[in-house]
Amino acid sequence: QVQLAESGGGLVQPGNSLRLSCAASGPSLNHYSFGWFRQAEGKEREGVSCISASDRRTYYADSVKGRFTISRDNAKNTVYLQMNSVKPEDTAVYYCAAKPGLIAAVDPRGYVYWGQGTQVTVSS
């Protein structure tokens, strides 16, 4: 079984940066694609960014393109979400998730392992 634990959330001012981390544990992590999703109060959970298992292709929601970067460090079993130029509308609980196999888009379908989430609040 794969277990995920997010960290790095907190309060940040608009325009600043922060980095979220997702520590993964379990077998065959190289065979999993990983994604970051978020859910703001009163809104449906949405995809933010995903990184595919073997081809390392990355995908981003239109709302974060050019500002966020997803990456993975297989040696550390960690997936990151670098968030730059954050906006108040980025405020949400951010979740890390994993699914077996490759991906080709930001899509929550097929993600079978989820972390508990980390709160990101963008405010002055």
TORPARO-10908 format. One record per residue: residue number from 1; residue in one letter; x, y, z of N, C-alpha, C in turn. Coordinates in nm, 4 decimals. Layout:
REM TORPARO-10908
num residuo nX nY nZ caX caY caZ cX cY cZ
NUM A X Y Z X Y Z X Y Z
...
//
This chain:
REM TORPARO-10908
num residuo nX nY nZ caX caY caZ cX cY cZ
1 Q 0.0830 -0.1180 0.0000 0.0000 0.0000 0.0000 0.0875 0.1244 0.0000
2 V 0.0393 0.2268 -0.0664 0.1101 0.3530 -0.0742 0.0492 0.4495 0.0260
3 Q 0.1340 0.5126 0.1021 0.0910 0.6150 0.1954 0.1540 0.7473 0.1581
4 L 0.0763 0.8537 0.1728 0.1190 0.9862 0.1333 0.0988 1.0826 0.2487
5 A 0.1919 1.1745 0.2626 0.1835 1.2742 0.3683 0.2288 1.4087 0.3144
6 E 0.1370 1.5037 0.3125 0.1684 1.6377 0.2645 0.2248 1.7230 0.3772
7 S 0.3055 1.8198 0.3376 0.3573 1.9177 0.4312 0.3945 2.0438 0.3547
8 G 0.4176 2.1501 0.4280 0.4622 2.2738 0.3672 0.3575 2.3816 0.3553
9 G 0.2343 2.3498 0.3892 0.1307 2.4498 0.3813 0.1430 2.5522 0.4924
10 G 0.0637 2.6561 0.4802 0.0648 2.7608 0.5799 0.0096 2.8894 0.5246
11 L 0.0355 2.9954 0.5964 -0.0094 3.1283 0.5573 0.0994 3.1973 0.4775
12 V 0.0626 3.2499 0.3629 0.1578 3.3176 0.2767 0.0909 3.4408 0.2161
13 Q 0.1685 3.5442 0.1962 0.1154 3.6670 0.1387 0.1041 3.6571 -0.0128
14 P 0.0079 3.7266 -0.0702 -0.0032 3.7264 -0.2164 0.1263 3.7691 -0.2826
15 G 0.1598 3.7003 -0.3909 0.2814 3.7286 -0.4644 0.4029 3.6523 -0.4177
16 N 0.3958 3.5929 -0.3011 0.5091 3.5173 -0.2480 0.5051 3.3725 -0.2941
17 S 0.5981 3.2942 -0.2431 0.6128 3.1562 -0.2861 0.6151 3.0623 -0.1676
18 L 0.5810 2.9395 -0.1936 0.5972 2.8322 -0.0976 0.6052 2.7007 -0.1723
19 R 0.6550 2.6003 -0.1047 0.6700 2.4694 -0.1661 0.6021 2.3645 -0.0807
20 L 0.5157 2.2897 -0.1431 0.4508 2.1780 -0.0775 0.5284 2.0501 -0.1063
21 S 0.5312 1.9620 -0.0093 0.5982 1.8342 -0.0243 0.5003 1.7214 0.0014
22 C 0.5202 1.6145 -0.0692 0.4411 1.4936 -0.0509 0.5374 1.3781 -0.0341
23 A 0.5479 1.3292 0.0863 0.6342 1.2157 0.1154 0.5565 1.0873 0.0931
24 A 0.6092 1.0025 0.0075 0.5427 0.8781 -0.0276 0.6187 0.7592 0.0278
25 S 0.5454 0.6585 0.0654 0.6053 0.5341 0.1094 0.5262 0.4183 0.0519
26 G 0.5966 0.3101 0.0246 0.5326 0.1935 -0.0319 0.6150 0.1353 -0.1444
27 P 0.5679 0.0258 -0.2000 0.6436 -0.0409 -0.3062 0.6191 0.0198 -0.4432
28 S 0.7179 0.0050 -0.5285 0.7059 0.0367 -0.6714 0.6554 0.1776 -0.6972
29 L 0.7081 0.2732 -0.6258 0.6623 0.4108 -0.6420 0.6924 0.4667 -0.7801
30 N 0.7928 0.4145 -0.8469 0.8246 0.4619 -0.9809 0.7146 0.4312 -1.0811
31 H 0.6283 0.3384 -1.0485 0.5193 0.3013 -1.1372 0.3938 0.3856 -1.1155
32 Y 0.3994 0.4793 -1.0243 0.2845 0.5624 -0.9940 0.3000 0.7020 -1.0505
33 S 0.1904 0.7539 -1.0999 0.1808 0.8953 -1.1291 0.1295 0.9663 -1.0049
34 F 0.1676 1.0916 -0.9911 0.1281 1.1692 -0.8743 0.0598 1.2975 -0.9170
35 G -0.0306 1.3398 -0.8338 -0.1019 1.4622 -0.8627 -0.1244 1.5455 -0.7386
36 W -0.1382 1.6739 -0.7616 -0.1803 1.7662 -0.6581 -0.3204 1.8164 -0.6911
37 F -0.4056 1.8126 -0.5932 -0.5426 1.8588 -0.6066 -0.5730 1.9534 -0.4921
38 R -0.6718 2.0351 -0.5106 -0.7068 2.1290 -0.4045 -0.8569 2.1469 -0.3971
39 Q -0.8996 2.1842 -0.2789 -1.0404 2.2102 -0.2567 -1.0551 2.3333 -0.1688
40 A -1.1142 2.4349 -0.2260 -1.1436 2.5564 -0.1522 -1.2802 2.5444 -0.0882
41 E -1.3013 2.6211 0.0161 -1.4283 2.6169 0.0864 -1.5419 2.6517 -0.0079
42 G -1.6418 2.5666 -0.0098 -1.7573 2.5894 -0.0939 -1.7394 2.5509 -0.2391
43 K -1.6261 2.4949 -0.2740 -1.5999 2.4576 -0.4111 -1.5686 2.3093 -0.4218
44 E -1.5799 2.2602 -0.5420 -1.5486 2.1218 -0.5701 -1.3976 2.1032 -0.5801
45 R -1.3515 1.9855 -0.5448 -1.2102 1.9565 -0.5578 -1.1674 1.9640 -0.7038
46 E -1.0533 2.0254 -0.7276 -1.0058 2.0431 -0.8625 -0.8607 1.9982 -0.8758
47 G -0.8255 1.9587 -0.9946 -0.6883 1.9223 -1.0214 -0.6003 2.0452 -1.0345
48 V -0.4798 2.0356 -0.9839 -0.3829 2.1440 -0.9913 -0.2700 2.1088 -1.0863
49 S -0.2044 1.9979 -1.0588 -0.0915 1.9559 -1.1399 -0.0654 1.8082 -1.1179
50 C -0.0170 1.7424 -1.2215 0.0141 1.6008 -1.2139 0.1458 1.5737 -1.2855
51 I 0.2116 1.4673 -1.2426 0.3351 1.4243 -1.3062 0.3254 1.2751 -1.3315
52 S 0.3575 1.2349 -1.4523 0.3373 1.0985 -1.4939 0.4493 1.0074 -1.4447
53 A 0.4212 0.8785 -1.4434 0.5079 0.7815 -1.3781 0.6455 0.7698 -1.4411
54 S 0.6529 0.7202 -1.5647 0.7818 0.6893 -1.6244 0.8303 0.7941 -1.7230
55 D 0.7406 0.8569 -1.7961 0.7837 0.9567 -1.8931 0.8039 1.0949 -1.8318
56 R 0.7651 1.1123 -1.7065 0.7860 1.2345 -1.6290 0.7183 1.3569 -1.6892
57 R 0.6222 1.3361 -1.7726 0.5480 1.4485 -1.8275 0.4641 1.5154 -1.7200
58 T 0.4514 1.6446 -1.7316 0.3779 1.7224 -1.6329 0.2590 1.7913 -1.6970
59 Y 0.1581 1.8129 -1.6152 0.0343 1.8732 -1.6611 -0.0142 1.9711 -1.5556
60 Y -0.0743 2.0797 -1.6018 -0.1158 2.1849 -1.5121 -0.2547 2.2353 -1.5469
61 A -0.3274 2.2715 -1.4439 -0.4519 2.3418 -1.4650 -0.4224 2.4807 -1.5206
62 D -0.5136 2.5311 -1.6019 -0.4931 2.6623 -1.6616 -0.4721 2.7708 -1.5567
63 S -0.5360 2.7563 -1.4437 -0.5293 2.8583 -1.3407 -0.3920 2.8708 -1.2758
64 V -0.3067 2.7697 -1.2916 -0.1762 2.7734 -1.2267 -0.0605 2.7674 -1.3248
65 K -0.0878 2.7549 -1.4523 0.0189 2.7482 -1.5514 0.1057 2.8732 -1.5458
66 G 0.2354 2.8504 -1.5469 0.3290 2.9607 -1.5386 0.3633 3.0029 -1.3986
67 R 0.2900 2.9528 -1.3002 0.3141 2.9897 -1.1609 0.3578 2.8711 -1.0759
68 F 0.3005 2.7555 -1.1011 0.3302 2.6367 -1.0213 0.4159 2.5395 -1.1012
69 T 0.4966 2.4630 -1.0302 0.5793 2.3608 -1.0917 0.5747 2.2345 -1.0079
70 I 0.5438 2.1241 -1.0718 0.5446 1.9958 -1.0033 0.6736 1.9223 -1.0369
71 S 0.7276 1.8514 -0.9411 0.8483 1.7738 -0.9631 0.8488 1.6552 -0.8682
72 R 0.9365 1.5617 -0.8957 0.9492 1.4467 -0.8078 1.0953 1.4087 -0.7928
73 D 1.1288 1.3664 -0.6747 1.2627 1.3194 -0.6424 1.2477 1.1739 -0.6009
74 N 1.2780 1.0848 -0.6924 1.2582 0.9435 -0.6646 1.3495 0.8919 -0.5539
75 A 1.4681 0.9485 -0.5439 1.5601 0.9058 -0.4395 1.5056 0.9357 -0.3008
76 K 1.4297 1.0430 -0.2894 1.3716 1.0818 -0.1620 1.2261 1.0401 -0.1488
77 N 1.1726 0.9795 -0.2525 1.0318 0.9392 -0.2536 0.9402 1.0570 -0.2206
78 T 0.9683 1.1677 -0.2837 0.8966 1.2904 -0.2534 0.8535 1.3605 -0.3816
79 V 0.7335 1.4120 -0.3786 0.6795 1.4926 -0.4869 0.6599 1.6339 -0.4343
80 Y 0.6919 1.7319 -0.5166 0.6855 1.8704 -0.4742 0.5898 1.9494 -0.5616
81 L 0.5370 2.0530 -0.5024 0.4629 2.1528 -0.5772 0.5190 2.2890 -0.5393
82 Q 0.5941 2.3463 -0.6306 0.6476 2.4800 -0.6103 0.5426 2.5803 -0.6536
83 M 0.5022 2.6639 -0.5616 0.3968 2.7610 -0.5861 0.4573 2.9005 -0.5827
84 N 0.4582 2.9654 -0.6968 0.5097 3.1010 -0.7079 0.3966 3.1968 -0.7404
85 S 0.4191 3.3221 -0.7069 0.3209 3.4270 -0.7365 0.1814 3.3874 -0.6929
86 V 0.1707 3.3433 -0.5707 0.0428 3.2923 -0.5231 -0.0606 3.4037 -0.5153
87 K -0.1847 3.3633 -0.5313 -0.2979 3.4533 -0.5306 -0.3964 3.4105 -0.4229
88 P -0.4812 3.5025 -0.3782 -0.5813 3.4633 -0.2788 -0.6679 3.3464 -0.3247
89 E -0.6952 3.3371 -0.4529 -0.7760 3.2279 -0.5030 -0.7053 3.0933 -0.4991
90 D -0.5774 3.0923 -0.4648 -0.5061 2.9667 -0.4436 -0.5338 2.9076 -0.3060
91 T -0.6015 2.9816 -0.2217 -0.6330 2.9336 -0.0879 -0.7189 2.8078 -0.0958
92 A -0.6725 2.7024 -0.0331 -0.7426 2.5749 -0.0371 -0.6659 2.4731 0.0461
93 V -0.7292 2.3600 0.0670 -0.6589 2.2438 0.1182 -0.6007 2.1701 -0.0014
94 Y -0.4721 2.1462 0.0026 -0.4030 2.0805 -0.1071 -0.3770 1.9348 -0.0722
95 Y -0.4132 1.8484 -0.1639 -0.3988 1.7053 -0.1454 -0.3017 1.6470 -0.2464
96 C -0.2216 1.5552 -0.2006 -0.1368 1.4749 -0.2861 -0.2042 1.3408 -0.3091
97 A -0.1933 1.2901 -0.4301 -0.2557 1.1632 -0.4627 -0.1682 1.0849 -0.5597
98 A -0.1890 0.9550 -0.5630 -0.1116 0.8667 -0.6489 -0.2033 0.7688 -0.7200
99 K -0.1656 0.7342 -0.8412 -0.2375 0.6346 -0.9185 -0.1378 0.5509 -0.9963
100 P -0.1694 0.4267 -1.0210 -0.0781 0.3430 -1.0997 -0.0815 0.3804 -1.2469
101 G 0.0337 0.3700 -1.3099 0.0414 0.3889 -1.4529 0.0633 0.5328 -1.4944
102 L 0.0570 0.5539 -1.6250 0.0815 0.6836 -1.6855 -0.0444 0.7685 -1.6862
103 I -0.0235 0.8978 -1.7030 -0.1329 0.9917 -1.7173 -0.1057 1.0811 -1.8370
104 A -0.2099 1.1501 -1.8803 -0.1959 1.2390 -1.9947 -0.2678 1.3719 -1.9738
105 A -0.3149 1.3970 -1.8528 -0.3882 1.5190 -1.8248 -0.4056 1.5344 -1.6754
106 V -0.4497 1.6525 -1.6351 -0.4892 1.6755 -1.4968 -0.6305 1.6210 -1.4820
107 D -0.6411 1.5095 -1.4167 -0.7678 1.4383 -1.4074 -0.7682 1.3590 -1.2774
108 P -0.8666 1.3791 -1.1916 -0.8676 1.3080 -1.0635 -0.9037 1.1608 -1.0731
109 R -0.9518 1.1173 -1.1862 -0.9933 0.9788 -1.1991 -0.8746 0.8841 -1.1895
110 G -0.8937 0.7778 -1.1170 -0.7930 0.6747 -1.1059 -0.6960 0.6897 -0.9909
111 Y -0.7025 0.7999 -0.9175 -0.6139 0.8185 -0.8034 -0.6705 0.7428 -0.6836
112 V -0.5984 0.6444 -0.6418 -0.6480 0.5534 -0.5395 -0.5863 0.5766 -0.4026
113 Y -0.4784 0.6525 -0.3964 -0.4146 0.6846 -0.2702 -0.4124 0.8350 -0.2518
114 W -0.4525 0.8774 -0.1343 -0.4638 1.0200 -0.1042 -0.4031 1.0516 0.0310
115 G -0.3398 1.1671 0.0387 -0.2928 1.2166 0.1666 -0.4034 1.2868 0.2415
116 Q -0.3697 1.3363 0.3578 -0.4669 1.4028 0.4429 -0.4882 1.5491 0.4073
117 G -0.3977 1.6055 0.3311 -0.4104 1.7432 0.2892 -0.3326 1.8391 0.3765
118 T -0.2982 1.9518 0.3180 -0.2317 2.0588 0.3908 -0.2946 2.1914 0.3503
119 Q -0.3216 2.2740 0.4475 -0.3903 2.4002 0.4232 -0.2941 2.5053 0.3720
120 V -0.3325 2.5697 0.2643 -0.2609 2.6848 0.2111 -0.3554 2.8039 0.2150
121 T -0.3135 2.9077 0.2814 -0.3930 3.0287 0.2908 -0.3119 3.1456 0.2380
122 V -0.3627 3.2090 0.1357 -0.2963 3.3237 0.0744 -0.3715 3.4488 0.1176
123 S -0.3093 3.5260 0.2014 -0.3750 3.6432 0.2570 -0.2713 3.7377 0.3151
124 S -0.3076 3.8648 0.3188 -0.2242 3.9642 0.3836 -0.2545 3.9737 0.5324
//
